[in-house]
């Protein structure tokens, strides 16, 4: 069985993803802090992830035009 990993190997990519996550969190009204955010609810985490996916899809669709 292959081991899967969500590690980001490029430090620049990690920084960009962190900025993207913070931006998405702000848009849905979740206050994230740098580092550990284990105190947010599953609903809040899902809202952030959903917003990130929504923005990625919008960006892709705009690139196709």
PQR file of N, CA, C, O and H, with PARSE charges and radii, in Angstrom:
ATOM      1  N   UNK A   1       0.850  -1.182   0.000 -0.4000 1.5000
ATOM      2  CA  UNK A   1       0.000   0.000   0.000 -0.0000 2.0000
ATOM      3  C   UNK A   1       0.892   1.240   0.000  0.5500 1.7000
ATOM      4  O   UNK A   1       1.807   1.357   0.815 -0.5500 1.4000
ATOM      5  N   UNK A   2       0.619   2.146  -0.906 -0.4000 1.5000
ATOM      6  CA  UNK A   2       1.413   3.367  -1.018 -0.0000 2.0000
ATOM      7  C   UNK A   2       1.052   4.332   0.105  0.5500 1.7000
ATOM      8  O   UNK A   2      -0.113   4.481   0.476 -0.5500 1.4000
ATOM      9  H   UNK A   2      -0.124   2.051  -1.568  0.4000 1.0000
ATOM     10  N   UNK A   3       2.061   4.966   0.620 -0.4000 1.5000
ATOM     11  CA  UNK A   3       1.848   5.960   1.671 -0.0000 2.0000
ATOM     12  C   UNK A   3       1.571   7.309   1.011  0.5500 1.7000
ATOM     13  O   UNK A   3       2.352   7.763   0.176 -0.5500 1.4000
ATOM     14  H   UNK A   3       3.007   4.845   0.319  0.4000 1.0000
ATOM     15  N   UNK A   4       0.481   7.938   1.375 -0.4000 1.5000
ATOM     16  CA  UNK A   4       0.177   9.254   0.819 -0.0000 2.0000
ATOM     17  C   UNK A   4       0.668  10.328   1.779  0.5500 1.7000
ATOM     18  O   UNK A   4       0.784  10.110   2.985 -0.5500 1.4000
ATOM     19  H   UNK A   4      -0.154   7.569   2.053  0.4000 1.0000
ATOM     20  N   UNK A   5       0.950  11.486   1.210 -0.4000 1.5000
ATOM     21  CA  UNK A   5       1.466  12.579   2.025 -0.0000 2.0000
ATOM     22  C   UNK A   5       0.954  13.889   1.466  0.5500 1.7000
ATOM     23  O   UNK A   5       0.853  14.049   0.250 -0.5500 1.4000
ATOM     24  H   UNK A   5       0.856  11.663   0.231  0.4000 1.0000
ATOM     25  N   UNK A   6       0.633  14.815   2.330 -0.4000 1.5000
ATOM     26  CA  UNK A   6       0.228  16.138   1.872 -0.0000 2.0000
ATOM     27  C   UNK A   6       1.304  17.169   2.196  0.5500 1.7000
ATOM     28  O   UNK A   6       1.027  18.365   2.290 -0.5500 1.4000
ATOM     29  H   UNK A   6       0.716  14.684   3.319  0.4000 1.0000
ATOM     30  N   UNK A   7       2.531  16.689   2.364 -0.4000 1.5000
ATOM     31  CA  UNK A   7       3.636  17.596   2.659 -0.0000 2.0000
ATOM     32  C   UNK A   7       3.942  18.464   1.451  0.5500 1.7000
ATOM     33  O   UNK A   7       3.958  17.974   0.322 -0.5500 1.4000
ATOM     34  H   UNK A   7       2.755  15.717   2.288  0.4000 1.0000
ATOM     35  N   UNK A   8       4.183  19.734   1.674 -0.4000 1.5000
ATOM     36  CA  UNK A   8       4.601  20.656   0.624 -0.0000 2.0000
ATOM     37  C   UNK A   8       6.114  20.758   0.714  0.5500 1.7000
ATOM     38  O   UNK A   8       6.653  21.193   1.732 -0.5500 1.4000
ATOM     39  H   UNK A   8       4.170  20.132   2.591  0.4000 1.0000
ATOM     40  N   UNK A   9       6.801  20.354  -0.355 -0.4000 1.5000
ATOM     41  CA  UNK A   9       8.247  20.287  -0.325 -0.0000 2.0000
ATOM     42  C   UNK A   9       8.922  21.620  -0.625  0.5500 1.7000
ATOM     43  O   UNK A   9      10.028  21.872  -0.145 -0.5500 1.4000
ATOM     44  H   UNK A   9       6.364  20.000  -1.182  0.4000 1.0000
ATOM     45  N   UNK A  10       8.280  22.467  -1.402 -0.4000 1.5000
ATOM     46  CA  UNK A  10       8.850  23.756  -1.772 -0.0000 2.0000
ATOM     47  C   UNK A  10       8.450  24.804  -0.735  0.5500 1.7000
ATOM     48  O   UNK A  10       7.259  25.052  -0.549 -0.5500 1.4000
ATOM     49  H   UNK A  10       7.382  22.263  -1.791  0.4000 1.0000
ATOM     50  N   UNK A  11       9.420  25.426  -0.053 -0.4000 1.5000
ATOM     51  CA  UNK A  11       9.080  26.422   0.977 -0.0000 2.0000
ATOM     52  C   UNK A  11       8.261  27.596   0.429  0.5500 1.7000
ATOM     53  O   UNK A  11       7.400  28.122   1.133 -0.5500 1.4000
ATOM     54  H   UNK A  11      10.387  25.224  -0.203  0.4000 1.0000
ATOM     55  N   UNK A  12       8.514  28.010  -0.809 -0.4000 1.5000
ATOM     56  CA  UNK A  12       7.738  29.104  -1.397 -0.0000 2.0000
ATOM     57  C   UNK A  12       6.291  28.691  -1.596  0.5500 1.7000
ATOM     58  O   UNK A  12       5.379  29.495  -1.402 -0.5500 1.4000
ATOM     59  H   UNK A  12       9.213  27.583  -1.381  0.4000 1.0000
ATOM     60  N   UNK A  13       6.081  27.443  -1.981 -0.4000 1.5000
ATOM     61  CA  UNK A  13       4.721  26.946  -2.152 -0.0000 2.0000
ATOM     62  C   UNK A  13       4.003  26.894  -0.803  0.5500 1.7000
ATOM     63  O   UNK A  13       2.813  27.198  -0.715 -0.5500 1.4000
ATOM     64  H   UNK A  13       6.822  26.790  -2.139  0.4000 1.0000
ATOM     65  N   UNK A  14       4.726  26.510   0.237 -0.4000 1.5000
ATOM     66  CA  UNK A  14       4.133  26.459   1.576 -0.0000 2.0000
ATOM     67  C   UNK A  14       3.685  27.856   2.013  0.5500 1.7000
ATOM     68  O   UNK A  14       2.587  28.022   2.544 -0.5500 1.4000
ATOM     69  H   UNK A  14       5.692  26.263   0.165  0.4000 1.0000
ATOM     70  N   UNK A  15       4.531  28.846   1.789 -0.4000 1.5000
ATOM     71  CA  UNK A  15       4.189  30.219   2.157 -0.0000 2.0000
ATOM     72  C   UNK A  15       2.968  30.705   1.389  0.5500 1.7000
ATOM     73  O   UNK A  15       2.080  31.339   1.959 -0.5500 1.4000
ATOM     74  H   UNK A  15       5.422  28.711   1.358  0.4000 1.0000
ATOM     75  N   UNK A  16       2.927  30.407   0.092 -0.4000 1.5000
ATOM     76  CA  UNK A  16       1.795  30.822  -0.735 -0.0000 2.0000
ATOM     77  C   UNK A  16       0.514  30.137  -0.260  0.5500 1.7000
ATOM     78  O   UNK A  16      -0.540  30.769  -0.201 -0.5500 1.4000
ATOM     79  H   UNK A  16       3.649  29.893  -0.372  0.4000 1.0000
ATOM     80  N   UNK A  17       0.597  28.858   0.075 -0.4000 1.5000
ATOM     81  CA  UNK A  17      -0.582  28.123   0.542 -0.0000 2.0000
ATOM     82  C   UNK A  17      -1.048  28.661   1.888  0.5500 1.7000
ATOM     83  O   UNK A  17      -2.251  28.760   2.130 -0.5500 1.4000
ATOM     84  H   UNK A  17       1.453  28.344   0.028  0.4000 1.0000
ATOM     85  N   UNK A  18      -0.118  29.008   2.761 -0.4000 1.5000
ATOM     86  CA  UNK A  18      -0.491  29.589   4.058 -0.0000 2.0000
ATOM     87  C   UNK A  18      -1.200  30.934   3.876  0.5500 1.7000
ATOM     88  O   UNK A  18      -2.197  31.210   4.543 -0.5500 1.4000
ATOM     89  H   UNK A  18       0.859  28.928   2.565  0.4000 1.0000
ATOM     90  N   UNK A  19      -0.676  31.774   2.963 -0.4000 1.5000
ATOM     91  CA  UNK A  19      -1.328  33.063   2.693 -0.0000 2.0000
ATOM     92  C   UNK A  19      -2.722  32.850   2.116  0.5500 1.7000
ATOM     93  O   UNK A  19      -3.672  33.540   2.484 -0.5500 1.4000
ATOM     94  H   UNK A  19       0.134  31.549   2.421  0.4000 1.0000
ATOM     95  N   UNK A  20      -2.829  31.885   1.208 -0.4000 1.5000
ATOM     96  CA  UNK A  20      -4.118  31.562   0.588 -0.0000 2.0000
ATOM     97  C   UNK A  20      -5.118  31.094   1.646  0.5500 1.7000
ATOM     98  O   UNK A  20      -6.283  31.491   1.630 -0.5500 1.4000
ATOM     99  H   UNK A  20      -2.057  31.324   0.909  0.4000 1.0000
ATOM    100  N   UNK A  21      -4.656  30.254   2.557 -0.4000 1.5000
ATOM    101  CA  UNK A  21      -5.517  29.742   3.625 -0.0000 2.0000
ATOM    102  C   UNK A  21      -5.972  30.868   4.548  0.5500 1.7000
ATOM    103  O   UNK A  21      -7.139  30.918   4.935 -0.5500 1.4000
ATOM    104  H   UNK A  21      -3.709  29.931   2.570  0.4000 1.0000
ATOM    105  N   UNK A  22      -5.062  31.770   4.901 -0.4000 1.5000
ATOM    106  CA  UNK A  22      -5.413  32.898   5.776 -0.0000 2.0000
ATOM    107  C   UNK A  22      -6.420  33.815   5.094  0.5500 1.7000
ATOM    108  O   UNK A  22      -7.346  34.315   5.732 -0.5500 1.4000
ATOM    109  H   UNK A  22      -4.113  31.730   4.587  0.4000 1.0000
ATOM    110  N   UNK A  23      -6.233  34.034   3.790 -0.4000 1.5000
ATOM    111  CA  UNK A  23      -7.157  34.874   3.030 -0.0000 2.0000
ATOM    112  C   UNK A  23      -8.548  34.236   2.999  0.5500 1.7000
ATOM    113  O   UNK A  23      -9.550  34.915   3.226 -0.5500 1.4000
ATOM    114  H   UNK A  23      -5.481  33.628   3.272  0.4000 1.0000
ATOM    115  N   UNK A  24      -8.606  32.949   2.721 -0.4000 1.5000
ATOM    116  CA  UNK A  24      -9.891  32.242   2.681 -0.0000 2.0000
ATOM    117  C   UNK A  24     -10.556  32.261   4.049  0.5500 1.7000
ATOM    118  O   UNK A  24     -11.772  32.430   4.140 -0.5500 1.4000
ATOM    119  H   UNK A  24      -7.792  32.398   2.536  0.4000 1.0000
ATOM    120  N   UNK A  25      -9.780  32.092   5.109 -0.4000 1.5000
ATOM    121  CA  UNK A  25     -10.332  32.111   6.469 -0.0000 2.0000
ATOM    122  C   UNK A  25     -10.950  33.472   6.768  0.5500 1.7000
ATOM    123  O   UNK A  25     -12.037  33.554   7.340 -0.5500 1.4000
ATOM    124  H   UNK A  25      -8.793  31.955   5.035  0.4000 1.0000
ATOM    125  N   UNK A  26     -10.260  34.529   6.383 -0.4000 1.5000
ATOM    126  CA  UNK A  26     -10.791  35.869   6.601 -0.0000 2.0000
ATOM    127  C   UNK A  26     -12.096  36.099   5.858  0.5500 1.7000
ATOM    128  O   UNK A  26     -12.997  36.770   6.361 -0.5500 1.4000
ATOM    129  H   UNK A  26      -9.377  34.462   5.919  0.4000 1.0000
ATOM    130  N   UNK A  27     -12.191  35.538   4.655 -0.4000 1.5000
ATOM    131  CA  UNK A  27     -13.402  35.722   3.850 -0.0000 2.0000
ATOM    132  C   UNK A  27     -14.616  35.023   4.444  0.5500 1.7000
ATOM    133  O   UNK A  27     -15.747  35.462   4.240 -0.5500 1.4000
ATOM    134  H   UNK A  27     -11.459  34.992   4.247  0.4000 1.0000
ATOM    135  N   UNK A  28     -14.389  33.935   5.180 -0.4000 1.5000
ATOM    136  CA  UNK A  28     -15.520  33.229   5.796 -0.0000 2.0000
ATOM    137  C   UNK A  28     -15.671  33.572   7.275  0.5500 1.7000
ATOM    138  O   UNK A  28     -16.503  32.987   7.969 -0.5500 1.4000
ATOM    139  H   UNK A  28     -13.470  33.578   5.346  0.4000 1.0000
ATOM    140  N   UNK A  29     -14.859  34.531   7.761 -0.4000 1.5000
ATOM    141  CA  UNK A  29     -15.017  35.018   9.123 -0.0000 2.0000
ATOM    142  C   UNK A  29     -14.397  34.150  10.203  0.5500 1.7000
ATOM    143  O   UNK A  29     -14.825  34.198  11.356 -0.5500 1.4000
ATOM    144  H   UNK A  29     -14.184  35.007   7.197  0.4000 1.0000
ATOM    145  N   UNK A  30     -13.388  33.353   9.844 -0.4000 1.5000
ATOM    146  CA  UNK A  30     -12.704  32.518  10.830 -0.0000 2.0000
ATOM    147  C   UNK A  30     -11.352  33.167  11.124  0.5500 1.7000
ATOM    148  O   UNK A  30     -10.592  33.480  10.208 -0.5500 1.4000
ATOM    149  H   UNK A  30     -13.040  33.314   8.907  0.4000 1.0000
ATOM    150  N   UNK A  31     -11.064  33.364  12.401 -0.4000 1.5000
ATOM    151  CA  UNK A  31      -9.812  33.990  12.802 -0.0000 2.0000
ATOM    152  C   UNK A  31      -8.745  32.924  13.009  0.5500 1.7000
ATOM    153  O   UNK A  31      -8.719  32.251  14.039 -0.5500 1.4000
ATOM    154  H   UNK A  31     -11.682  33.110  13.145  0.4000 1.0000
ATOM    155  N   UNK A  32      -7.855  32.775  12.012 -0.4000 1.5000
ATOM    156  CA  UNK A  32      -6.738  31.838  12.142 -0.0000 2.0000
ATOM    157  C   UNK A  32      -5.519  32.579  12.658  0.5500 1.7000
ATOM    158  O   UNK A  32      -5.358  33.779  12.435 -0.5500 1.4000
ATOM    159  H   UNK A  32      -7.875  33.322  11.175  0.4000 1.0000
ATOM    160  N   UNK A  33      -4.678  31.852  13.340 -0.4000 1.5000
ATOM    161  CA  UNK A  33      -3.410  32.423  13.792 -0.0000 2.0000
ATOM    162  C   UNK A  33      -2.290  31.599  13.163  0.5500 1.7000
ATOM    163  O   UNK A  33      -2.516  30.480  12.703 -0.5500 1.4000
ATOM    164  H   UNK A  33      -4.808  30.877  13.521  0.4000 1.0000
ATOM    165  N   UNK A  34      -1.085  32.160  13.148 -0.4000 1.5000
ATOM    166  CA  UNK A  34       0.056  31.418  12.623 -0.0000 2.0000
ATOM    167  C   UNK A  34       0.300  30.214  13.528  0.5500 1.7000
ATOM    168  O   UNK A  34       0.186  30.319  14.749 -0.5500 1.4000
ATOM    169  H   UNK A  34      -0.902  33.069  13.522  0.4000 1.0000
ATOM    170  N   UNK A  35       0.633  29.082  12.939 -0.4000 1.5000
ATOM    171  CA  UNK A  35       0.928  27.888  13.723 -0.0000 2.0000
ATOM    172  C   UNK A  35      -0.307  27.040  13.956  0.5500 1.7000
ATOM    173  O   UNK A  35      -1.156  26.899  13.076 -0.5500 1.4000
ATOM    174  H   UNK A  35       0.725  28.996  11.947  0.4000 1.0000
ATOM    175  N   UNK A  36      -0.395  26.484  15.133 -0.4000 1.5000
ATOM    176  CA  UNK A  36      -1.435  25.517  15.481 -0.0000 2.0000
ATOM    177  C   UNK A  36      -2.805  26.183  15.610  0.5500 1.7000
ATOM    178  O   UNK A  36      -2.956  27.203  16.282 -0.5500 1.4000
ATOM    179  H   UNK A  36       0.295  26.599  15.848  0.4000 1.0000
ATOM    180  N   UNK A  37      -3.800  25.580  14.950 -0.4000 1.5000
ATOM    181  CA  UNK A  37      -5.173  26.088  15.011 -0.0000 2.0000
ATOM    182  C   UNK A  37      -6.149  24.982  15.385  0.5500 1.7000
ATOM    183  O   UNK A  37      -7.260  24.920  14.857 -0.5500 1.4000
ATOM    184  H   UNK A  37      -3.677  24.752  14.404  0.4000 1.0000
ATOM    185  N   UNK A  38      -5.735  24.119  16.287 -0.4000 1.5000
ATOM    186  CA  UNK A  38      -6.560  22.993  16.696 -0.0000 2.0000
ATOM    187  C   UNK A  38      -7.784  23.381  17.489  0.5500 1.7000
ATOM    188  O   UNK A  38      -8.608  22.528  17.820 -0.5500 1.4000
ATOM    189  H   UNK A  38      -4.833  24.169  16.715  0.4000 1.0000
ATOM    190  N   UNK A  39      -7.915  24.650  17.797 -0.4000 1.5000
ATOM    191  CA  UNK A  39      -9.061  25.094  18.587 -0.0000 2.0000
ATOM    192  C   UNK A  39     -10.250  25.516  17.715  0.5500 1.7000
ATOM    193  O   UNK A  39     -11.300  25.874  18.248 -0.5500 1.4000
ATOM    194  H   UNK A  39      -7.246  25.343  17.528  0.4000 1.0000
ATOM    195  N   UNK A  40     -10.100  25.480  16.377 -0.4000 1.5000
ATOM    196  CA  UNK A  40     -11.248  25.833  15.543 -0.0000 2.0000
ATOM    197  C   UNK A  40     -12.133  24.598  15.373  0.5500 1.7000
ATOM    198  O   UNK A  40     -11.666  23.466  15.501 -0.5500 1.4000
ATOM    199  H   UNK A  40      -9.247  25.189  15.944  0.4000 1.0000
ATOM    200  N   UNK A  41     -13.399  24.828  15.087 -0.4000 1.5000
ATOM    201  CA  UNK A  41     -14.334  23.715  14.950 -0.0000 2.0000
ATOM    202  C   UNK A  41     -14.197  23.060  13.580  0.5500 1.7000
ATOM    203  O   UNK A  41     -13.613  23.636  12.662 -0.5500 1.4000
ATOM    204  H   UNK A  41     -13.778  25.748  14.984  0.4000 1.0000
ATOM    205  N   UNK A  42     -14.733  21.867  13.453 -0.4000 1.5000
ATOM    206  CA  UNK A  42     -14.745  21.168  12.164 -0.0000 2.0000
ATOM    207  C   UNK A  42     -15.517  21.981  11.137  0.5500 1.7000
ATOM    208  O   UNK A  42     -15.139  22.034   9.967 -0.5500 1.4000
ATOM    209  H   UNK A  42     -15.208  21.400  14.199  0.4000 1.0000
ATOM    210  N   UNK A  43     -16.588  22.607  11.571 -0.4000 1.5000
ATOM    211  CA  UNK A  43     -17.388  23.431  10.666 -0.0000 2.0000
ATOM    212  C   UNK A  43     -16.562  24.594  10.125  0.5500 1.7000
ATOM    213  O   UNK A  43     -16.616  24.901   8.934 -0.5500 1.4000
ATOM    214  H   UNK A  43     -16.896  22.563  12.522  0.4000 1.0000
ATOM    215  N   UNK A  44     -15.793  25.242  11.010 -0.4000 1.5000
ATOM    216  CA  UNK A  44     -14.947  26.356  10.580 -0.0000 2.0000
ATOM    217  C   UNK A  44     -13.862  25.875   9.613  0.5500 1.7000
ATOM    218  O   UNK A  44     -13.610  26.511   8.590 -0.5500 1.4000
ATOM    219  H   UNK A  44     -15.749  24.993  11.978  0.4000 1.0000
ATOM    220  N   UNK A  45     -13.226  24.754   9.940 -0.4000 1.5000
ATOM    221  CA  UNK A  45     -12.182  24.211   9.072 -0.0000 2.0000
ATOM    222  C   UNK A  45     -12.769  23.856   7.706  0.5500 1.7000
ATOM    223  O   UNK A  45     -12.142  24.100   6.676 -0.5500 1.4000
ATOM    224  H   UNK A  45     -13.431  24.237  10.771  0.4000 1.0000
ATOM    225  N   UNK A  46     -13.972  23.279   7.701 -0.4000 1.5000
ATOM    226  CA  UNK A  46     -14.635  22.948   6.444 -0.0000 2.0000
ATOM    227  C   UNK A  46     -14.989  24.180   5.642  0.5500 1.7000
ATOM    228  O   UNK A  46     -14.914  24.166   4.413 -0.5500 1.4000
ATOM    229  H   UNK A  46     -14.482  23.080   8.538  0.4000 1.0000
ATOM    230  N   UNK A  47     -15.369  25.236   6.316 -0.4000 1.5000
ATOM    231  CA  UNK A  47     -15.680  26.491   5.632 -0.0000 2.0000
ATOM    232  C   UNK A  47     -14.442  27.058   4.948  0.5500 1.7000
ATOM    233  O   UNK A  47     -14.514  27.564   3.828 -0.5500 1.4000
ATOM    234  H   UNK A  47     -15.430  25.248   7.314  0.4000 1.0000
ATOM    235  N   UNK A  48     -13.317  26.969   5.631 -0.4000 1.5000
ATOM    236  CA  UNK A  48     -12.063  27.462   5.049 -0.0000 2.0000
ATOM    237  C   UNK A  48     -11.697  26.624   3.827  0.5500 1.7000
ATOM    238  O   UNK A  48     -11.390  27.169   2.767 -0.5500 1.4000
ATOM    239  H   UNK A  48     -13.259  26.559   6.541  0.4000 1.0000
ATOM    240  N   UNK A  49     -11.729  25.315   3.972 -0.4000 1.5000
ATOM    241  CA  UNK A  49     -11.399  24.433   2.855 -0.0000 2.0000
ATOM    242  C   UNK A  49     -12.342  24.628   1.685  0.5500 1.7000
ATOM    243  O   UNK A  49     -11.908  24.651   0.534 -0.5500 1.4000
ATOM    244  H   UNK A  49     -11.978  24.872   4.834  0.4000 1.0000
ATOM    245  N   UNK A  50     -13.631  24.770   1.970 -0.4000 1.5000
ATOM    246  CA  UNK A  50     -14.613  24.996   0.914 -0.0000 2.0000
ATOM    247  C   UNK A  50     -14.366  26.294   0.174  0.5500 1.7000
ATOM    248  O   UNK A  50     -14.493  26.354  -1.049 -0.5500 1.4000
ATOM    249  H   UNK A  50     -13.983  24.751   2.906  0.4000 1.0000
ATOM    250  N   UNK A  51     -14.011  27.338   0.917 -0.4000 1.5000
ATOM    251  CA  UNK A  51     -13.716  28.628   0.301 -0.0000 2.0000
ATOM    252  C   UNK A  51     -12.474  28.526  -0.580  0.5500 1.7000
ATOM    253  O   UNK A  51     -12.424  29.119  -1.657 -0.5500 1.4000
ATOM    254  H   UNK A  51     -13.908  27.290   1.910  0.4000 1.0000
ATOM    255  N   UNK A  52     -11.477  27.780  -0.126 -0.4000 1.5000
ATOM    256  CA  UNK A  52     -10.263  27.602  -0.918 -0.0000 2.0000
ATOM    257  C   UNK A  52     -10.575  26.892  -2.233  0.5500 1.7000
ATOM    258  O   UNK A  52     -10.094  27.297  -3.291 -0.5500 1.4000
ATOM    259  H   UNK A  52     -11.517  27.298   0.749  0.4000 1.0000
ATOM    260  N   UNK A  53     -11.376  25.838  -2.164 -0.4000 1.5000
ATOM    261  CA  UNK A  53     -11.748  25.108  -3.379 -0.0000 2.0000
ATOM    262  C   UNK A  53     -12.548  26.008  -4.314  0.5500 1.7000
ATOM    263  O   UNK A  53     -12.316  26.021  -5.523 -0.5500 1.4000
ATOM    264  H   UNK A  53     -11.766  25.509  -1.304  0.4000 1.0000
ATOM    265  N   UNK A  54     -13.485  26.756  -3.754 -0.4000 1.5000
ATOM    266  CA  UNK A  54     -14.294  27.671  -4.571 -0.0000 2.0000
ATOM    267  C   UNK A  54     -13.407  28.658  -5.322  0.5500 1.7000
ATOM    268  O   UNK A  54     -13.608  28.903  -6.512 -0.5500 1.4000
ATOM    269  H   UNK A  54     -13.674  26.745  -2.772  0.4000 1.0000
ATOM    270  N   UNK A  55     -12.418  29.228  -4.614 -0.4000 1.5000
ATOM    271  CA  UNK A  55     -11.520  30.199  -5.244 -0.0000 2.0000
ATOM    272  C   UNK A  55     -10.626  29.542  -6.292  0.5500 1.7000
ATOM    273  O   UNK A  55     -10.330  30.156  -7.317 -0.5500 1.4000
ATOM    274  H   UNK A  55     -12.255  29.029  -3.648  0.4000 1.0000
ATOM    275  N   UNK A  56     -10.190  28.304  -6.052 -0.4000 1.5000
ATOM    276  CA  UNK A  56      -9.370  27.602  -7.041 -0.0000 2.0000
ATOM    277  C   UNK A  56     -10.172  27.319  -8.307  0.5500 1.7000
ATOM    278  O   UNK A  56      -9.652  27.468  -9.413 -0.5500 1.4000
ATOM    279  H   UNK A  56     -10.430  27.806  -5.219  0.4000 1.0000
ATOM    280  N   UNK A  57     -11.431  26.913  -8.157 -0.4000 1.5000
ATOM    281  CA  UNK A  57     -12.278  26.657  -9.314 -0.0000 2.0000
ATOM    282  C   UNK A  57     -12.528  27.933 -10.088  0.5500 1.7000
ATOM    283  O   UNK A  57     -12.456  27.943 -11.316 -0.5500 1.4000
ATOM    284  H   UNK A  57     -11.853  26.792  -7.258  0.4000 1.0000
ATOM    285  N   UNK A  58     -12.824  29.017  -9.373 -0.4000 1.5000
ATOM    286  CA  UNK A  58     -13.042  30.313 -10.038 -0.0000 2.0000
ATOM    287  C   UNK A  58     -11.796  30.738 -10.819  0.5500 1.7000
ATOM    288  O   UNK A  58     -11.893  31.228 -11.944 -0.5500 1.4000
ATOM    289  H   UNK A  58     -12.883  29.009  -8.375  0.4000 1.0000
ATOM    290  N   UNK A  59     -10.626  30.544 -10.205 -0.4000 1.5000
ATOM    291  CA  UNK A  59      -9.384  30.922 -10.869 -0.0000 2.0000
ATOM    292  C   UNK A  59      -9.174  30.089 -12.133  0.5500 1.7000
ATOM    293  O   UNK A  59      -8.770  30.620 -13.167 -0.5500 1.4000
ATOM    294  H   UNK A  59     -10.547  30.146  -9.291  0.4000 1.0000
ATOM    295  N   UNK A  60      -9.442  28.822 -12.053 -0.4000 1.5000
ATOM    296  CA  UNK A  60      -9.300  27.926 -13.219 -0.0000 2.0000
ATOM    297  C   UNK A  60     -10.266  28.348 -14.318  0.5500 1.7000
ATOM    298  O   UNK A  60      -9.884  28.456 -15.483 -0.5500 1.4000
ATOM    299  H   UNK A  60      -9.771  28.391 -11.213  0.4000 1.0000
ATOM    300  N   UNK A  61     -11.525  28.587 -13.939 -0.4000 1.5000
ATOM    301  CA  UNK A  61     -12.520  28.979 -14.940 -0.0000 2.0000
ATOM    302  C   UNK A  61     -12.166  30.308 -15.585  0.5500 1.7000
ATOM    303  O   UNK A  61     -12.361  30.473 -16.789 -0.5500 1.4000
ATOM    304  H   UNK A  61     -11.835  28.499 -12.992  0.4000 1.0000
ATOM    305  N   UNK A  62     -11.654  31.253 -14.820 -0.4000 1.5000
ATOM    306  CA  UNK A  62     -11.247  32.543 -15.384 -0.0000 2.0000
ATOM    307  C   UNK A  62     -10.057  32.383 -16.328  0.5500 1.7000
ATOM    308  O   UNK A  62      -9.930  33.128 -17.299 -0.5500 1.4000
ATOM    309  H   UNK A  62     -11.496  31.119 -13.842  0.4000 1.0000
ATOM    310  N   UNK A  63      -9.203  31.432 -16.052 -0.4000 1.5000
ATOM    311  CA  UNK A  63      -8.048  31.172 -16.906 -0.0000 2.0000
ATOM    312  C   UNK A  63      -8.437  30.542 -18.230  0.5500 1.7000
ATOM    313  O   UNK A  63      -7.695  30.628 -19.208 -0.5500 1.4000
ATOM    314  H   UNK A  63      -9.306  30.826 -15.263  0.4000 1.0000
ATOM    315  N   UNK A  64      -9.604  29.910 -18.263 -0.4000 1.5000
ATOM    316  CA  UNK A  64     -10.072  29.256 -19.489 -0.0000 2.0000
ATOM    317  C   UNK A  64     -10.713  30.240 -20.460  0.5500 1.7000
ATOM    318  O   UNK A  64     -10.901  29.919 -21.633 -0.5500 1.4000
ATOM    319  H   UNK A  64     -10.208  29.840 -17.468  0.4000 1.0000
ATOM    320  N   UNK A  65     -11.045  31.422 -19.986 -0.4000 1.5000
ATOM    321  CA  UNK A  65     -11.749  32.386 -20.823 -0.0000 2.0000
ATOM    322  C   UNK A  65     -10.830  33.077 -21.782  0.5500 1.7000
ATOM    323  O   UNK A  65     -11.272  33.922 -22.561 -0.5500 1.4000
ATOM    324  H   UNK A  65     -10.892  31.683 -19.033  0.4000 1.0000
TER
END
